[in-house]
């Protein structure tokens, strides 16, 4: 695609607003929508999927959705199982304190890589993107099953997390291709309901593997299961594309470039330089917060200072590269000027930032301070996602009949987040009944479901079909960066405060055990309730956890500012997709 074509493809879409002239002249607006949908500047992957949706029947539409649902089910269940096993993996290598660190780089890369995934799906096709993400998950899970040190596990987590987030992202894009704006969030939220089952099944499966086998068998088994459920999706999509090609709806791509020219083309299209600068910049900036406690001289360490300085400089270079040198930008600049796309994406990022500050070590806290077993701790923790999975379809039905998503988020969503996070400051103490903790998880689950559901729809409603993949990539990037910042803050608080808190609370005769206790959660769980050492550990956990919740709560008011930036787009009045769609 030439630069001129790219500018045309990223032109402002025809969007209809509540309370403006969109309430009249329906035929003119329908014509405008069709013209927007039928743009001549769509990339090959978008044209392929639109051709596919014109040839499949209603029955095939439901079959594809059902298969995607099963893949999502297995993937979410795997995420729940491995999430409950992570503290034991890091403890296996005496590095429990690095729980946040192992996730920071993977979270950053998982978000930063989404523009590349978006371009793969737009240029090559949805099926190819789905296959590539599955391959990354398989590589990561095999590495996890065979890792012998925390460094290998961190690398495996990066492969897995990029594949996991990418797979769910592509499934979301595929469902977007299959639905109208009005019904889209209903189908996307239905596809998220496997969280309901994984909330209960994941922790129990993790406990069974850990007690009867080990975490390696869990990773290996789920790798095979995920591949088995994914293959039918890939097969049907390829067969449907072949049918569309046979009918002449998909034109074959002429191979006019050499291998070297193709490499140069994709190097430019995927903005590899920008991708590397953005990933390196955020990683260098955030990792020191969780690594500083192990560095010589702490914050005065030359290594820590250099990482922060180089991180800032690298992010500066990214801005310069994108502004003056990138032939194809990582993101269209129109996204940075669109208040709806920018506000929704920032709201998603701030939401994750606030959550991960207090959530990253929550699982460990429940086991150590509240004497919960693996399954029970997982149930309490997953009440959050369970609530979100139940509430999201209800929100989506409301949107389907009203077309509104902005004001419900302000009136209902944000107050629930304020309530849930604010109450945690009071209830996140070792002596609190776990029922109150479950209640706070419920409140936060309700509130965040509004941000996630309505924010995602706001981004998609503000752009054309051609731009959905890239707009969702920007949305996902902001969420991943927000999560990474939250984990960095959590890791910084944990590694800089917990060891000292344990040392201060331990009896004088046991202070030499500080490093051993801090590094291994299994050692923390070894001591019985009432043992002076266990009580010292619990007091240390309670002190640090309270500070983490206060820090996370401080970011919640920013959500209101970002949501107020959204335009009040009525999704009942905008047509975006073509073919046989819901």
Secondary structure, 3 states (H helix, E strand, C coil): CCHHHHHHHCCCCCCCECCCHHHCCHHHHHHHHHHHHCCCCCCHHHHHHHHHHHHCCHHHHHHHHHHHHHHHHHHHHHHHHHHHHHHHHHHHCCCHHHCCHHHHHHHHHHHHCHHHHHHHHHHCCHHHHHHHHHHHHHHHHHHHHHCCCHHHHHHHHHHHHHHHHHHHHHHHHHHHHCCCHHHHHHHHHHHCCHHHHHHHHHHHHHHHHHHHCCHHHHHHHHHHHHHHHHHHHHHHHHHHHHHHHHCCCCCCCCCCCCHHHHHHHHHHHCCHHHHHHHHHHHHHHHHHHHHHHHCCCHHHCHHHHHHHHHHHHHHHHHHHHHHHHCCCCCCCHHHHHCHHHHHHHHHHHHHHHHHHHHHCCHHHHHHHHHCCCHHHHHHHHHHHHHHHHHHHHHHHHHHHHHCCCHHHHHHHHHHHHHHHHHHHHHHCCCCCCHHHHHHHHHHHHHHHHHHHHHHHHHHHHCCCHHHHHHHHHHHHHHHHHHHHHHHHHHHHHHHHHHHHHHHHHCCHHHHHHHHHHHHCHHHHHHCCCCCHHHHHHHHHHHHHHHHHHHHHHCCCHHHHHHHHCCCCECHHHCCCCCCCCC
